Amino acid sequence: MVIERRWKKWVYFYIPLAVFVIGTLFPFYWMFITSIRPDAELYRSWRAATNTPFWTLHPTIEHFRDLMAKTTFPIWLWNTFFIAVISTLISLFCGLLAGYALARLRFPMAGLLGTSIFVTYLVPPTLLFIPLADIIRSFQLGNTPWALILTYPTFLIPFCTWLLMGYFKTIPKELEECARIDGATRFGAMARIIFPIAVPGILSAGIFAFTLSWNEFIYALTFTSSSDEITASVGVTQELIRGDIYYWGQLMAGAMLGSVPIVILYVFFLDYYVSGLTAGAVK
């Protein structure tokens, strides 16, 4: 019986878990190995007798140095960070107010409005960037960070609103009613009672919005063009792919450095992210 139980645990838990972990982490491992592999090995045939495809015996940081010295990668990172932070703050502010209103206030068609807001999040960006490009051109915001800062909330606000609306519904109304009885206004009860309790949900929505802003590519490619204004995702692909020449070492080094801020963000706020998502999913 004990042997059968161990056998089932290996088959149904350990082996699937190992496959999942390896499948998830292997692309990052391959990216790291490629970023420290010298060019002589990168462009060597896989059939060569001295080739070691899954590791390197001569690691180098030359690709990282070339990325920093021969491109404007630090500027790309700063542009990405600035745009992501401002877009996230705008989306959180609007999502907080809209989510609270849909969760607490009673007005006609509130449920339909909440569903409509979420449906707008499902609209693919490939259908929106053409009309948005016309608006950006009309306001003469092309090739500026504000073109992206004002565009990203179009898909960030609907998700933040839907997530925070679900989270606000899990907070007992009695807390707010007690504050109102003690003389607090609705805005005061919202800011002093509800928002502090909803910190996990707010952080979860903020992390998700920041991640989407950081990784966004289509709008950034369409609305920015100069090397001093583009984001990291656009800069790496534009500057390090020239025709049919791929600078694989620098490409992987840029991808590694570009993913570090997101990894740090999830490491520090993972508990808040999980609790916010699970609570916000309950309607």
C-alpha positions as CSV (number, residue, x, y, z in Angstrom):
1,M,0.0,0.0,0.0
2,V,2.8,2.4,0.9
3,I,4.7,1.5,-2.3
4,E,1.6,2.1,-4.4
5,R,1.0,5.5,-2.7
6,R,4.6,6.5,-3.4
7,W,4.3,5.4,-7.0
8,K,1.1,7.4,-7.5
9,K,2.8,10.4,-5.9
10,W,5.7,10.2,-8.3
11,V,3.4,9.7,-11.4
12,Y,0.8,12.3,-10.5
13,F,2.8,14.9,-8.7
14,Y,6.6,14.9,-8.9
15,I,7.0,14.0,-12.6
16,P,4.4,16.5,-13.9
17,L,5.9,19.1,-11.5
18,A,9.4,18.4,-12.8
19,V,8.2,18.6,-16.5
20,F,6.4,21.9,-15.7
21,V,9.4,23.5,-14.0
22,I,11.9,22.4,-16.6
23,G,9.6,23.6,-19.4
24,T,9.2,26.9,-17.7
25,L,12.8,27.6,-16.8
26,F,14.6,26.2,-19.8
27,P,13.9,29.2,-22.1
28,F,15.5,31.5,-19.4
29,Y,18.4,29.1,-19.0
30,W,18.9,29.0,-22.8
31,M,18.7,32.8,-22.9
32,F,21.4,33.1,-20.2
33,I,23.7,30.6,-21.8
34,T,23.4,32.3,-25.2
35,S,24.1,35.7,-23.6
36,I,27.5,34.5,-22.2
37,R,28.5,32.3,-25.1
38,P,31.3,33.7,-27.3
39,D,30.5,34.4,-31.0
40,A,32.9,31.6,-32.1
41,E,30.5,29.1,-30.4
42,L,27.3,30.9,-31.3
43,Y,27.9,30.6,-35.0
44,R,29.5,27.2,-35.0
45,S,27.7,24.3,-36.5
46,W,25.8,22.1,-34.0
47,R,27.5,19.1,-35.7
48,A,30.9,20.2,-34.8
49,A,32.8,17.9,-32.5
50,T,33.7,20.6,-30.0
51,N,30.2,22.1,-29.9
52,T,28.4,22.1,-26.5
53,P,24.9,23.4,-27.2
54,F,23.6,23.3,-23.6
55,W,26.5,25.0,-21.8
56,T,29.7,26.8,-22.6
57,L,33.3,26.2,-21.5
58,H,34.4,29.8,-22.3
59,P,31.8,32.2,-20.8
60,T,32.1,35.9,-21.6
61,I,30.4,39.2,-20.7
62,E,31.4,40.7,-24.1
63,H,27.8,40.8,-25.3
64,F,26.6,42.7,-22.2
65,R,29.5,45.2,-22.7
66,D,28.6,45.7,-26.4
67,L,25.0,46.1,-25.5
68,M,25.7,48.9,-23.1
69,A,28.5,50.6,-25.1
70,K,27.3,50.2,-28.7
71,T,23.6,50.8,-28.2
72,T,21.4,53.1,-26.2
73,F,20.0,50.3,-24.1
74,P,20.1,52.2,-20.8
75,I,17.9,54.9,-22.4
76,W,15.5,52.2,-23.7
77,L,15.2,50.8,-20.2
78,W,14.6,54.2,-18.7
79,N,11.9,54.9,-21.3
80,T,10.2,51.6,-20.6
81,F,10.3,52.2,-16.9
82,F,9.0,55.7,-17.1
83,I,6.1,54.8,-19.4
84,A,5.2,51.7,-17.4
85,V,5.1,53.6,-14.1
86,I,3.0,56.5,-15.3
87,S,0.6,54.3,-17.2
88,T,0.2,52.0,-14.2
89,L,-0.5,55.0,-11.9
90,I,-3.1,56.4,-14.3
91,S,-4.8,53.0,-14.7
92,L,-4.8,52.3,-11.0
93,F,-6.4,55.6,-10.2
94,C,-9.1,55.2,-12.7
95,G,-9.6,51.5,-11.9
96,L,-9.9,52.2,-8.2
97,L,-12.7,54.8,-8.6
98,A,-14.5,52.8,-11.3
99,G,-14.1,49.5,-9.5
100,Y,-15.4,51.0,-6.2
101,A,-18.4,52.6,-8.0
102,L,-19.4,49.4,-9.7
103,A,-19.0,47.3,-6.5
104,R,-20.7,49.6,-4.0
105,L,-23.0,52.1,-5.8
106,R,-26.4,51.0,-7.1
107,F,-27.4,52.6,-10.4
108,P,-29.2,51.3,-13.5
109,M,-27.3,48.8,-15.7
110,A,-24.3,48.6,-13.3
111,G,-23.8,44.9,-14.0
112,L,-24.0,45.4,-17.8
113,L,-21.5,48.3,-17.5
114,G,-19.1,46.1,-15.5
115,T,-19.3,43.3,-18.1
116,S,-18.8,45.8,-20.9
117,I,-15.7,47.2,-19.3
118,F,-14.2,43.7,-19.1
119,V,-15.2,42.9,-22.7
120,T,-13.2,46.0,-23.9
121,Y,-10.1,44.4,-22.3
122,L,-10.6,41.4,-24.6
123,V,-10.4,43.5,-27.8
124,P,-7.0,42.7,-29.3
125,P,-4.5,45.6,-29.7
126,T,-4.1,44.8,-33.4
127,L,-7.7,46.1,-34.0
128,L,-7.1,49.3,-32.0
129,F,-3.6,50.6,-33.0
130,I,-4.8,51.9,-36.4
131,P,-7.5,54.3,-35.0
132,L,-5.3,55.1,-32.1
133,A,-2.5,56.0,-34.4
134,D,-4.9,58.5,-36.2
135,I,-5.7,60.1,-32.8
136,I,-2.0,60.3,-31.8
137,R,-1.2,62.0,-35.1
138,S,-4.1,64.5,-34.7
139,F,-2.8,65.5,-31.3
140,Q,0.8,65.6,-32.6
141,L,2.0,63.2,-29.9
142,G,3.9,60.8,-32.2
143,N,7.4,59.6,-31.3
144,T,7.0,60.9,-27.7
145,P,6.5,58.9,-24.4
146,W,3.1,60.5,-24.0
147,A,1.8,58.6,-27.1
148,L,2.3,55.4,-25.1
149,I,1.4,56.8,-21.7
150,L,-2.0,57.9,-23.0
151,T,-2.5,54.7,-25.1
152,Y,-1.7,52.0,-22.6
153,P,-4.5,52.8,-20.2
154,T,-7.0,51.8,-22.9
155,F,-6.3,48.2,-22.2
156,L,-5.0,48.5,-18.6
157,I,-8.0,50.4,-17.1
158,P,-10.6,47.7,-18.0
159,F,-8.7,44.9,-16.4
160,C,-7.8,46.9,-13.3
161,T,-11.5,47.9,-12.9
162,W,-12.7,44.4,-13.2
163,L,-10.1,43.0,-10.8
164,L,-10.6,45.7,-8.2
165,M,-14.4,45.5,-8.5
166,G,-14.3,41.8,-7.6
167,Y,-11.9,42.5,-4.7
168,F,-14.1,45.3,-3.3
169,K,-17.1,42.9,-3.3
170,T,-15.2,40.6,-0.9
171,I,-14.8,43.5,1.7
172,P,-17.9,43.5,4.0
173,K,-20.1,46.5,3.5
174,E,-20.6,46.8,7.3
175,L,-17.1,48.3,7.7
176,E,-18.0,51.1,5.4
177,E,-21.5,51.6,7.0
178,C,-20.0,51.8,10.5
179,A,-17.6,54.6,9.2
180,R,-20.6,56.4,7.7
181,I,-22.5,56.2,10.9
182,D,-19.5,57.7,12.8
183,G,-19.7,60.7,10.5
184,A,-17.4,59.8,7.7
185,T,-18.4,60.8,4.2
186,R,-18.5,58.2,1.4
187,F,-15.2,59.4,0.0
188,G,-13.7,59.4,3.5
189,A,-14.9,55.8,4.2
190,M,-13.6,54.8,0.8
191,A,-10.1,56.3,1.3
192,R,-9.6,55.5,5.0
193,I,-11.4,52.1,5.4
194,I,-11.8,50.4,2.0
195,F,-8.6,51.3,0.2
196,P,-6.2,50.2,3.0
197,I,-8.0,46.9,3.3
198,A,-7.8,46.4,-0.5
199,V,-4.0,46.9,-0.6
200,P,-3.4,43.2,-1.9
201,G,-5.9,43.8,-4.7
202,I,-4.4,47.2,-5.6
203,L,-0.9,45.7,-5.6
204,S,-2.1,42.8,-7.7
205,A,-3.7,45.1,-10.3
206,G,-0.6,47.4,-10.3
207,I,1.8,44.5,-10.9
208,F,-0.3,43.1,-13.7
209,A,-0.6,46.6,-15.3
210,F,3.1,47.3,-14.9
211,T,4.0,43.9,-16.5
212,L,1.7,44.5,-19.5
213,S,3.1,48.0,-20.0
214,W,6.7,46.8,-19.7
215,N,6.2,44.0,-22.2
216,E,4.0,45.8,-24.7
217,F,5.3,45.8,-28.3
218,I,2.7,46.7,-30.9
219,Y,1.9,50.2,-29.7
220,A,5.5,51.0,-28.9
221,L,6.6,49.9,-32.4
222,T,3.9,52.0,-34.0
223,F,3.9,55.2,-32.0
224,T,7.7,55.7,-31.4
225,S,10.6,55.5,-33.9
226,S,13.7,57.4,-32.8
227,S,16.4,55.6,-30.9
228,D,16.0,58.0,-27.9
229,E,12.3,57.4,-27.5
230,I,11.7,53.7,-28.1
231,T,11.2,51.1,-25.4
232,A,13.5,48.2,-24.6
233,S,11.3,45.6,-26.4
234,V,11.3,47.7,-29.6
235,G,15.0,48.8,-29.3
236,V,16.4,45.3,-28.9
237,T,14.5,43.9,-32.0
238,Q,15.1,47.0,-34.2
239,E,18.8,47.7,-33.4
240,L,20.1,44.1,-33.0
241,I,18.3,42.6,-36.0
242,R,19.6,44.0,-39.3
243,G,18.2,42.3,-42.3
244,D,19.1,38.7,-42.1
245,I,21.8,39.3,-39.4
246,Y,20.9,38.5,-35.9
247,Y,23.2,39.5,-33.0
248,W,22.2,36.6,-30.8
249,G,24.5,37.4,-28.0
250,Q,23.4,41.0,-27.6
251,L,19.7,40.0,-28.2
252,M,19.8,37.5,-25.4
253,A,21.7,39.9,-23.1
254,G,19.1,42.6,-23.7
255,A,16.3,40.1,-23.0
256,M,18.0,39.0,-19.8
257,L,18.5,42.6,-18.5
258,G,15.0,43.6,-19.6
259,S,13.3,40.8,-17.6
260,V,15.2,41.5,-14.4
261,P,12.9,44.3,-13.1
262,I,9.8,42.1,-13.7
263,V,11.4,39.2,-11.8
264,I,12.3,41.5,-8.9
265,L,8.7,42.9,-8.8
266,Y,7.2,39.4,-8.6
267,V,9.7,38.1,-6.1
268,F,8.9,40.9,-3.6
269,F,5.1,41.1,-4.1
270,L,4.2,37.5,-5.1
271,D,2.0,36.9,-2.0
272,Y,0.1,40.1,-2.6
273,Y,-0.3,39.2,-6.3
274,V,-1.7,35.8,-5.6
275,S,-4.1,36.9,-2.8
276,G,-5.3,39.8,-4.9
277,L,-6.0,37.6,-7.9
278,T,-7.8,34.9,-6.0
279,A,-9.9,37.4,-4.1
280,G,-10.7,39.5,-7.2
281,A,-11.8,36.4,-9.1
282,V,-14.7,35.8,-6.7
283,K,-17.7,37.6,-7.9
